[in-house]
Each structure stands twice: as structure tokens, then as C-alpha cells.
């Protein structure tokens, strides 16, 4: 009898210990995720606008924003994303009057500030950003974005890069993403939520 009670106590202690370990794991998982998300985009980088002005992390403050990484020789993802962002802005109407948008080049060797500026000019609201390779690398790292030069057979090269659009609130803090080719209404819904704060 005493032996049975000991076994029951042992099993109960094991169950309690397992529950405590799971609860602790969930707590730390939940506690660390927001911190990691809040750190996205933070960093000491200085980019350059088409008119030669410095652009830093603090320049995202003040307006809800959409940001993506790309390059002017991009054959499909960047033209498509620019067209979609322009369509989202138009669909939002007055509701989207405060929304800003940015394209940071991942190809600073070819995309000078003037080149990236001309590339986005037709949208009338996307700001093109370039800079030295070192500053572009710092910005890319800060946003945890991926980019890689891919040599082509003809001696030229292309760039692989993150295709998602990053969403920033009025404090310049990361709020989420819009995936490449995401459903239009879903994307607009995310922007409406971002704008309302």
C-alpha cells in the first residue's frame, strides 16, 4: 500500500514538473518574440535619397509606412510590388493620405540615388533609397532582409532578395509584413489596420 502511494506521489511530481517546464517555456517564448519584433529595423545606418539627403532610421517616424528591398534591374518582383503598392494606395483613397512607402536598393553598385529615384518616380509616393554598399548592408541586416548577388552566364548579375513588404507604424516600429502577391483585399486590410494604429 505504502509502495503504491509512493508511486502515485512520484507520478504526480513528474506531471507537476512537466507542467512547470512547459509553462516556463511558453512564458519565455512569449516574452522574447515581441522584443525580437520590436528590434527589427533598428540600427545605425545612413541611406541617401534621390535629392542627396541623408535618410536614417528616425526618418521612418511620423507616418505609417510600407518598405521593401529591391533593385532596378529586377525582372519581376520589384515592378510587380511597385505596381501593387501604387494600387493599394489608390484603393485607400483619403484613408491612405498619410501612408508613405520606401524602396531600399539591394544593388547599390548600379542603383545610385538618382537611378533609384527615377525608377520609383512614376508612383508619385514611393521614395527610393540608396547609399554606400556598407550602409546598404547595415540597413539590410537591421531589417533582417536577405539579399545575394547571383552571377549570370553572360557575365552580368542579378540579385536574390526578400520579397515581402515590411509595415511600420507611426513610431517607425515594425508591425508585420505583406507577402509577395498576397491577396489584394488582405493587403489593403493590413494597411487599413496599420493606418488606424
Secondary structure, DSSP 8 states (H G I E B T S, - for coil): -HHHHHHHHHHHHHHHHHHHHHHHHHHHHHHHHHHHHHHTT-S---EEETTS-EE-GGGGTTS-EEEEEE-TT-SSHHHHHHHHHHHHHHHHGGGGTT-EEEEEES-TTT--HHHHHHHHGGGSSEEEEE--HHHHHHHHHHTT--EEEEE-TTS-EEEEE---EEEE-TTS-EEEEE-TT--HHHHHHHHHHHHH-
